Amino acid sequence: MYAIVEIAGQQFKVAKDQKVYVHRLPSAEGDKVTFDNVLLLDDNGNVTIGAPAIDGAAVEAKVVKHLKGDKVIVFKKKRRKGYRVKNGHRQALTEIVIEGITASGAKKAAPKKETKKADAPKAEAGNDLSGLTVAELREMAKAKEISGYSSMKKAELIAALS
């Protein structure tokens, strides 16, 4: 059984107990990570292709260690001009070991919930309208049936709503 999975912006063909070097992951050494962006799954000849990803499929892995890759030399030259630049770097990598491939029943990683800095009812209760955006103020003016709210500026909307 193998899977093609997207890890850190790159696609890898992985199998159980395989060692993979990927771009640096934010997880600590020894942590278990789950990759749910599985693009293709082969279960002993039974191939499933996602569009773009397979729902319910996941790949579990364990972070072994963080390391740096081999040195890469970048040399630029323009002939007969005296232009030579030598740069280089070592890529930050993470070594992971694939612990298992789940074909179905895996839960998708929950998206992080973003909190709004101010809601309209809360702002009315606190009487602090300066923290709202112009669009939110216009919605409140529309609800209160104030005429000409679409051409008002923020300060005018706050004065009209107060």
C-alpha positions as CSV (number, residue, x, y, z in Angstrom):
1,M,0.0,0.0,0.0
2,Y,1.3,3.4,-0.9
3,A,0.0,6.9,-1.2
4,I,0.9,10.2,-2.9
5,V,0.5,12.9,-0.3
6,E,1.2,16.6,-0.2
7,I,3.6,17.5,2.6
8,A,4.9,21.1,3.1
9,G,4.0,22.1,-0.5
10,Q,5.6,19.1,-2.2
11,Q,4.2,15.8,-3.3
12,F,5.7,12.5,-2.0
13,K,5.1,8.9,-2.8
14,V,5.1,7.2,0.7
15,A,4.7,3.8,2.1
16,K,4.5,2.4,5.7
17,D,7.9,2.6,7.6
18,Q,9.5,4.8,5.0
19,K,11.9,7.6,5.9
20,V,11.2,10.9,4.2
21,Y,13.0,14.2,4.3
22,V,10.7,17.2,3.9
23,H,10.9,20.9,4.3
24,R,11.1,22.0,7.9
25,L,7.8,21.3,9.8
26,P,6.7,23.4,12.8
27,S,6.3,20.3,14.9
28,A,8.8,19.3,17.7
29,E,10.9,16.2,17.5
30,G,9.0,13.1,18.6
31,D,5.6,14.6,17.7
32,K,3.1,12.7,15.6
33,V,1.7,14.6,12.6
34,T,-1.2,13.8,10.2
35,F,-1.3,14.7,6.6
36,D,-4.8,14.6,5.2
37,N,-4.1,16.0,1.7
38,V,-3.8,12.5,0.1
39,L,-3.9,12.8,-3.7
40,L,-3.7,9.1,-4.7
41,L,-4.0,5.8,-2.8
42,D,-3.0,2.4,-4.0
43,D,-4.2,-0.5,-1.9
44,N,-2.7,-3.6,-3.5
45,G,-3.9,-2.7,-7.0
46,N,-7.1,-0.9,-6.0
47,V,-6.2,2.7,-7.0
48,T,-8.2,5.6,-5.7
49,I,-7.6,9.1,-7.3
50,G,-8.7,12.2,-5.5
51,A,-10.2,15.3,-7.0
52,P,-8.1,17.0,-5.8
53,A,-7.8,15.1,-2.5
54,I,-9.4,11.9,-1.2
55,D,-12.0,12.5,1.5
56,G,-11.3,10.6,4.7
57,A,-7.8,9.4,3.7
58,A,-4.8,10.4,5.9
59,V,-1.1,9.6,6.4
60,E,0.3,9.4,9.9
61,A,3.9,10.1,10.5
62,K,6.4,10.8,13.4
63,V,8.9,13.6,13.4
64,V,12.3,11.9,14.0
65,K,14.6,15.0,13.9
66,H,15.3,18.4,12.4
67,L,18.4,18.8,10.3
68,K,20.1,20.8,7.5
69,G,20.5,19.5,4.0
70,D,23.7,19.4,1.9
71,K,25.3,22.7,1.0
72,V,24.1,24.1,-2.3
73,I,26.4,26.5,-4.2
74,V,24.8,29.2,-6.4
75,F,27.4,30.7,-8.7
76,K,26.5,33.5,-11.2
77,K,28.8,34.8,-13.9
78,K,28.7,37.0,-17.0
79,R,31.6,36.4,-19.3
80,R,33.9,39.2,-20.2
81,K,32.2,41.6,-17.7
82,G,34.1,40.7,-14.5
83,Y,30.7,39.8,-12.8
84,R,31.0,36.8,-10.4
85,V,28.7,36.2,-7.4
86,K,28.9,33.1,-5.2
87,N,26.1,32.4,-2.8
88,G,25.0,29.2,-1.1
89,H,22.7,27.8,1.5
90,R,21.7,24.7,3.4
91,Q,18.0,23.8,3.4
92,A,16.3,23.3,6.7
93,L,14.8,19.8,6.6
94,T,12.7,17.5,8.8
95,E,13.1,13.7,8.8
96,I,9.8,11.9,9.3
97,V,8.9,8.2,9.4
98,I,5.6,7.1,7.9
99,E,3.7,5.1,10.6
100,G,0.5,4.4,8.7
101,I,-1.8,5.1,5.8
102,T,-5.5,5.3,6.5
103,A,-7.8,4.8,3.5
104,S,-11.0,6.0,5.0
105,G,-12.5,7.2,8.3
106,A,-9.8,9.8,9.1
107,K,-11.0,13.1,10.4
108,K,-10.1,16.2,8.6
109,A,-8.0,18.7,10.5
110,A,-10.3,21.3,11.8
111,P,-9.7,24.8,10.3
112,K,-8.6,27.4,12.7
113,K,-11.4,29.7,13.7
114,E,-10.7,33.3,13.3
115,T,-12.2,35.7,15.9
116,K,-13.6,39.0,14.8
117,K,-12.3,41.9,16.8
118,A,-15.8,43.5,17.1
119,D,-19.3,42.3,16.4
120,A,-22.2,44.8,15.7
121,P,-24.4,43.9,18.7
122,K,-21.5,44.0,21.1
123,A,-20.5,47.4,19.7
124,E,-24.0,48.8,20.2
125,A,-24.0,47.6,23.8
126,G,-20.6,49.2,24.6
127,N,-21.5,52.3,22.5
128,D,-18.0,52.2,21.0
129,L,-18.5,52.4,17.2
130,S,-15.0,53.5,16.3
131,G,-13.8,49.9,16.4
132,L,-16.1,48.8,13.6
133,T,-15.4,49.0,9.9
134,V,-17.3,51.3,7.5
135,A,-19.1,48.3,6.0
136,E,-20.4,47.2,9.4
137,L,-21.4,50.8,10.2
138,R,-23.3,51.0,6.9
139,E,-25.1,47.7,7.7
140,M,-26.2,49.2,11.1
141,A,-27.4,52.4,9.4
142,K,-29.3,50.4,6.9
143,A,-31.0,48.4,9.7
144,K,-31.9,51.7,11.5
145,E,-33.2,53.1,8.1
146,I,-31.0,56.1,8.1
147,S,-31.1,57.8,4.7
148,G,-28.0,58.6,2.7
149,Y,-25.8,56.1,4.6
150,S,-24.1,54.9,1.4
151,S,-22.3,58.2,0.8
152,M,-21.4,58.9,4.5
153,K,-17.8,58.7,5.8
154,K,-16.9,56.8,8.9
155,A,-17.1,59.8,11.3
156,E,-20.5,60.8,9.8
157,L,-21.9,57.2,10.2
158,I,-20.8,57.1,13.9
159,A,-22.4,60.5,14.5
160,A,-25.7,59.4,12.8
161,L,-25.8,56.1,14.7
162,S,-25.1,57.7,18.1
